[in-house]
Amino acid sequence: QTQQPYTMCFRVKFYPHEPMKIKEELTRYLLYLQLKRDIYHGRLLCPFAEAAYLGACIIQAELGDYDPEEHPSDYIRDFKLFPKQSLKLERKIMEIHKNELRGQCAELAELNMLQRAHSLETYGVDPHPCKDFTGSTAFLGFTATGFVVFQGNKRIHLLKWADVSKLKFEGKTFYVIGIQKEKKLVLTFHTSTPAACKHLWKCGVENQAFYKCAKSSQIKTVSSSNIFFKGSRFRYSGRVAKEVIEASSKIQREPPEVRRAQFGQSRSFNSLSHKNLIMNMEPLVPALPSTNEYEETAVDSGRRILLTTDPNTHNRHALMPTFVKSHGIFLV
């Protein structure tokens, strides 16, 4: 009774490869909220022109058409959209909002934002910091396309899932084994701790199974070692992407109502209504590694939006800290 109440937060775990094909508006809106959070925390990196367009789409979805009588000259400043938001960027966002997006309803503005965001290289990337074989800092991630490696803001590797043959780890060393240009490829990376390396491996196994397998019945238990009786074993449990898409196409019901969050009359970033919304989107301080081992499987449930209660959804070792205990959403 003396403890503070828990706040349950949701985040997207597996980002859809083609968000434009999401059937229901409610699911598209949930993905829009996640991408807005990714932009706000610097996860979704984008050049100036793309940042301005994405910001303008968010403003159009939240405010509607520009109204000179209602919106002051610096109205964009009331919205904290990016971690580093310059006056030049705000002016460009304002220009696009005034001239290019007029007449778009919230649903269309969100749809345009999804279309532009999903083409960016960091779309859906949960970055894991590590060192490559030269000792240089790199960030690893898993997307619907495959395994990616970034150095700074530049993607230096993309290995598609069809070309990834095995993921394994030993201690603090993570290996990606695959085929590139008809030659065997072995990429080696070093994490800060064995726990971070194991977590990275599990994330890779989950993403590979979800995006690569045609059916959940094809998913196999994998070992982190070439020796069967040594190392960790893990199996992703849940629907795969193709099954989720197929289930979505068979939905027969009235579209659920979408209740969009409203900022209120002030619309200021420091206003109470805006602050309450942002509180549920900001990351918490990463939790210290637990002495209890996480469960080895992720369980899905529900019919429309499948939720997992796998703590591994939270990437304790990612570049940007995420929720201490979060839940994945399979978007269909």
C-alpha positions as CSV (number, residue, x, y, z in Angstrom):
1,Q,0.0,0.0,0.0
2,T,3.0,2.3,0.5
3,Q,4.3,1.7,-3.0
4,Q,3.6,4.1,-5.9
5,P,1.1,2.8,-8.5
6,Y,2.6,1.1,-11.5
7,T,2.1,2.7,-15.0
8,M,1.8,0.2,-17.8
9,C,3.3,1.4,-21.1
10,F,3.0,-0.1,-24.5
11,R,5.4,0.0,-27.4
12,V,5.7,-1.6,-30.8
13,K,8.0,-4.6,-30.8
14,F,7.9,-5.7,-34.4
15,Y,7.5,-2.8,-36.9
16,P,5.4,-3.7,-40.0
17,H,7.4,-3.8,-43.3
18,E,4.6,-2.0,-45.2
19,P,2.7,0.1,-42.7
20,M,0.5,1.5,-45.6
21,K,-1.1,-1.9,-45.8
22,I,-2.3,-1.9,-42.2
23,K,-6.0,-2.5,-42.5
24,E,-7.6,-0.6,-39.6
25,E,-7.1,3.1,-38.7
26,L,-6.7,2.3,-35.0
27,T,-3.6,0.2,-35.6
28,R,-2.1,2.8,-37.9
29,Y,-2.7,5.4,-35.2
30,L,-0.9,3.2,-32.6
31,L,2.1,2.9,-35.0
32,Y,2.0,6.7,-35.6
33,L,2.2,7.3,-31.8
34,Q,5.2,5.0,-31.6
35,L,7.0,6.7,-34.5
36,K,6.3,10.1,-32.9
37,R,8.0,8.8,-29.8
38,D,10.9,7.5,-31.8
39,I,11.4,10.9,-33.4
40,Y,11.1,12.7,-30.1
41,H,13.9,10.5,-28.6
42,G,16.2,10.6,-31.6
43,R,15.7,7.0,-32.5
44,L,14.3,7.7,-36.0
45,L,17.2,9.6,-37.6
46,C,16.4,11.7,-40.6
47,P,17.9,14.5,-42.7
48,F,16.6,18.1,-42.4
49,A,14.1,17.9,-45.3
50,E,12.6,14.6,-44.0
51,A,12.5,15.9,-40.4
52,A,10.6,19.0,-41.5
53,Y,8.0,17.0,-43.4
54,L,7.5,14.5,-40.6
55,G,7.2,17.4,-38.1
56,A,4.6,19.1,-40.3
57,C,2.6,15.9,-40.6
58,I,2.5,15.7,-36.8
59,I,1.4,19.3,-36.5
60,Q,-1.3,18.8,-39.1
61,A,-2.6,15.7,-37.4
62,E,-2.7,17.5,-34.0
63,L,-3.8,21.0,-35.0
64,G,-5.5,20.7,-38.3
65,D,-5.1,23.5,-40.9
66,Y,-3.1,26.5,-40.2
67,D,-5.2,29.4,-39.0
68,P,-3.5,32.8,-38.7
69,E,-6.0,34.1,-36.2
70,E,-5.5,31.1,-33.9
71,H,-1.8,30.3,-34.4
72,P,0.8,32.9,-33.4
73,S,4.0,33.3,-35.4
74,D,6.0,30.9,-33.2
75,Y,3.3,28.3,-32.6
76,I,5.6,25.4,-33.7
77,R,7.8,26.2,-30.7
78,D,5.1,25.0,-28.4
79,F,5.6,21.5,-29.7
80,K,8.7,19.6,-28.7
81,L,9.0,17.3,-31.7
82,F,12.8,16.6,-31.9
83,P,15.6,16.2,-29.3
84,K,17.4,19.1,-31.1
85,Q,14.8,21.5,-32.5
86,S,16.4,24.5,-34.2
87,L,14.6,27.7,-35.2
88,K,15.5,26.9,-38.9
89,L,13.7,23.5,-38.6
90,E,10.7,25.1,-36.9
91,R,10.3,27.6,-39.7
92,K,10.5,24.9,-42.3
93,I,7.9,22.8,-40.5
94,M,5.7,25.9,-40.4
95,E,6.1,26.5,-44.1
96,I,5.1,22.9,-45.0
97,H,2.2,23.0,-42.6
98,K,0.9,26.2,-44.0
99,N,1.3,25.4,-47.7
100,E,1.5,21.7,-48.4
101,L,-0.7,19.9,-45.9
102,R,-3.8,22.1,-45.9
103,G,-7.0,20.2,-46.0
104,Q,-5.6,16.9,-44.7
105,C,-7.6,15.3,-41.9
106,A,-5.7,13.7,-39.0
107,E,-5.9,10.2,-40.5
108,L,-4.4,11.3,-43.8
109,A,-1.7,13.3,-42.1
110,E,-0.8,10.3,-40.0
111,L,-0.8,8.1,-43.1
112,N,1.6,10.4,-44.9
113,M,3.9,10.4,-41.8
114,L,3.9,6.6,-41.8
115,Q,4.7,6.5,-45.5
116,R,7.6,8.8,-45.2
117,A,9.0,7.4,-41.9
118,H,9.1,3.8,-43.0
119,S,11.5,4.5,-45.8
120,L,14.2,5.8,-43.4
121,E,17.1,3.6,-42.6
122,T,16.5,3.7,-38.8
123,Y,12.8,2.8,-39.0
124,G,12.1,0.1,-36.5
125,V,15.7,0.0,-35.2
126,D,16.3,-0.6,-31.5
127,P,20.0,0.2,-31.4
128,H,22.4,-2.0,-29.3
129,P,25.8,-0.4,-28.6
130,C,28.9,-2.6,-29.1
131,K,32.4,-2.6,-30.5
132,D,33.4,-4.1,-33.9
133,F,36.6,-6.1,-34.5
134,T,38.6,-2.8,-34.8
135,G,37.4,-1.5,-31.5
136,S,35.2,1.2,-33.1
137,T,31.7,1.9,-31.6
138,A,28.9,0.4,-33.6
139,F,25.1,0.1,-33.1
140,L,23.4,-3.1,-34.1
141,G,19.7,-3.5,-34.9
142,F,17.1,-5.8,-36.4
143,T,14.4,-4.7,-38.8
144,A,11.8,-6.3,-41.0
145,T,14.4,-6.3,-43.8
146,G,17.3,-7.9,-41.8
147,F,20.3,-7.2,-39.6
148,V,21.7,-3.7,-39.7
149,V,24.9,-2.1,-38.4
150,F,25.4,1.7,-37.9
151,Q,28.4,3.7,-37.2
152,G,27.5,7.2,-36.2
153,N,24.4,8.1,-38.3
154,K,25.6,6.0,-41.3
155,R,24.4,2.4,-42.0
156,I,27.4,0.4,-42.9
157,H,25.9,-3.1,-43.1
158,L,22.5,-4.6,-44.2
159,L,22.3,-8.3,-44.2
160,K,18.8,-9.5,-45.3
161,W,17.1,-12.2,-43.3
162,A,17.3,-14.6,-46.2
163,D,21.1,-14.3,-46.1
164,V,21.4,-14.7,-42.3
165,S,22.2,-18.4,-41.6
166,K,23.0,-18.2,-37.8
167,L,23.2,-15.9,-34.9
168,K,25.2,-16.9,-31.9
169,F,27.1,-15.5,-28.9
170,E,29.9,-16.6,-26.6
171,G,30.5,-14.6,-23.4
172,K,30.6,-10.9,-24.6
173,T,31.1,-11.7,-28.3
174,F,28.2,-11.8,-30.8
175,Y,28.4,-13.4,-34.2
176,V,26.3,-13.0,-37.3
177,I,27.0,-15.7,-39.9
178,G,25.5,-15.3,-43.3
179,I,26.1,-15.2,-47.1
180,Q,26.9,-12.0,-49.0
181,K,27.8,-12.0,-52.7
182,E,27.8,-15.8,-52.7
183,K,30.6,-15.9,-50.0
184,K,30.4,-16.8,-46.4
185,L,30.3,-13.8,-44.1
186,V,31.1,-13.7,-40.4
187,L,30.6,-10.5,-38.5
188,T,31.9,-10.2,-35.0
189,F,31.0,-7.7,-32.3
190,H,31.7,-7.2,-28.6
191,T,29.2,-6.0,-26.0
192,S,29.9,-4.5,-22.6
193,T,28.7,-7.6,-20.6
194,P,27.7,-11.2,-21.2
195,A,24.1,-10.3,-20.2
196,A,24.0,-7.6,-22.9
197,C,25.3,-10.1,-25.4
198,K,22.7,-12.7,-24.5
199,H,19.9,-10.1,-24.7
200,L,21.2,-9.0,-28.2
201,W,21.2,-12.6,-29.3
202,K,17.6,-13.2,-28.1
203,C,16.4,-10.0,-29.9
204,G,18.0,-11.2,-33.1
205,V,16.5,-14.7,-32.8
206,E,13.0,-13.3,-32.2
207,N,13.2,-10.9,-35.1
208,Q,14.6,-13.5,-37.5
209,A,11.8,-15.9,-36.6
210,F,9.1,-13.3,-36.8
211,Y,10.1,-11.9,-40.2
212,K,11.6,-14.9,-41.9
213,C,9.4,-17.9,-41.1
214,A,6.3,-18.5,-43.1
215,K,4.5,-20.2,-40.2
216,S,5.0,-20.4,-36.5
217,S,5.2,-24.2,-36.8
218,Q,8.5,-23.7,-38.6
219,I,10.1,-22.0,-35.6
220,K,12.8,-24.1,-34.0
221,T,14.6,-23.9,-30.7
222,V,18.1,-22.4,-31.3
223,S,21.2,-22.7,-29.3
224,S,23.8,-20.0,-28.8
225,S,26.6,-22.6,-29.2
226,N,27.5,-25.2,-31.9
227,I,27.6,-27.8,-29.1
228,F,24.1,-28.9,-28.3
229,F,24.5,-29.4,-24.5
230,K,26.4,-26.1,-24.0
231,G,25.3,-22.5,-24.2
232,S,21.8,-21.0,-24.0
233,R,18.7,-22.2,-25.8
234,F,15.8,-20.1,-26.9
235,R,12.7,-20.3,-29.0
236,Y,10.4,-17.5,-30.0
237,S,6.8,-18.3,-29.4
238,G,4.1,-16.4,-31.1
239,R,2.7,-15.6,-34.5
240,V,5.0,-14.6,-37.4
241,A,4.6,-11.7,-39.7
242,K,2.9,-13.6,-42.5
243,E,0.4,-15.1,-40.1
244,V,-0.4,-11.7,-38.6
245,I,-1.0,-10.2,-42.1
246,E,-3.2,-13.2,-43.0
247,A,-5.3,-12.8,-39.8
248,S,-5.7,-9.1,-40.5
249,S,-7.1,-9.7,-44.0
250,K,-9.8,-11.9,-42.5
251,I,-11.1,-9.4,-39.9
252,Q,-14.8,-8.8,-40.3
253,R,-16.1,-6.2,-37.9
254,E,-16.9,-2.6,-37.7
255,P,-13.7,-0.5,-37.5
256,P,-13.1,0.4,-33.8
257,E,-13.4,4.0,-32.8
258,V,-10.1,5.9,-32.7
259,R,-9.9,8.3,-29.8
260,R,-7.0,10.6,-30.5
261,A,-5.3,12.4,-27.6
262,Q,-6.1,16.1,-27.5
263,F,-3.7,18.7,-26.4
264,G,-6.3,21.1,-25.0
265,Q,-6.8,24.8,-25.5
266,S,-3.3,26.0,-24.6
267,R,-1.5,23.5,-26.8
268,S,1.7,24.5,-25.1
269,F,4.3,21.8,-24.5
270,N,4.3,22.8,-20.9
271,S,0.6,22.7,-20.6
272,L,-1.0,20.0,-18.3
273,S,-2.7,18.1,-21.1
274,H,0.5,17.9,-23.2
275,K,2.6,17.0,-20.2
276,N,0.3,14.1,-19.3
277,L,0.6,12.7,-22.8
278,I,4.4,13.0,-23.0
279,M,4.8,11.4,-19.5
280,N,3.6,8.1,-21.1
281,M,6.0,8.4,-23.9
282,E,9.2,9.3,-22.2
283,P,11.7,6.5,-21.4
284,L,12.5,5.6,-17.9
285,V,16.0,5.1,-16.5
286,P,17.2,1.6,-17.5
287,A,16.8,-1.1,-14.9
288,L,19.8,-2.8,-13.5
289,P,20.3,-6.4,-14.7
290,S,18.1,-8.7,-12.6
291,T,19.5,-11.8,-10.8
292,N,16.4,-13.6,-12.1
293,E,16.7,-14.9,-15.6
294,Y,14.0,-13.8,-18.0
295,E,11.5,-16.4,-19.3
296,E,12.7,-18.0,-22.5
297,T,9.5,-17.5,-24.5
298,A,7.3,-14.7,-25.5
299,V,3.5,-15.4,-25.4
300,D,1.0,-13.7,-27.5
301,S,-2.7,-13.2,-26.8
302,G,-5.8,-11.5,-28.0
303,R,-7.4,-11.4,-31.4
304,R,-6.8,-8.0,-32.9
305,I,-3.7,-6.5,-31.3
306,L,-1.5,-9.2,-30.0
307,L,0.3,-8.2,-26.8
308,T,3.4,-9.9,-25.3
309,T,4.4,-9.7,-21.7
310,D,8.0,-10.6,-22.5
311,P,10.3,-8.3,-20.5
312,N,12.9,-8.7,-23.3
313,T,10.8,-6.2,-25.2
314,H,12.6,-3.7,-23.1
315,N,16.1,-3.2,-24.4
316,R,18.1,-2.5,-21.2
317,H,21.3,-2.3,-23.3
318,A,20.1,-0.1,-26.1
319,L,21.5,3.3,-27.0
320,M,18.3,5.1,-26.0
321,P,16.8,3.8,-22.8
322,T,13.2,2.4,-23.1
323,F,10.6,1.4,-20.7
324,V,11.6,-0.6,-17.7
325,K,8.9,-3.1,-18.4
326,S,7.1,-2.8,-21.7
327,H,4.8,-4.8,-24.0
328,G,5.1,-5.4,-27.7
329,I,2.3,-4.8,-30.1
330,F,2.0,-6.9,-33.3
331,L,0.5,-4.5,-35.8
332,V,-1.9,-6.1,-38.2
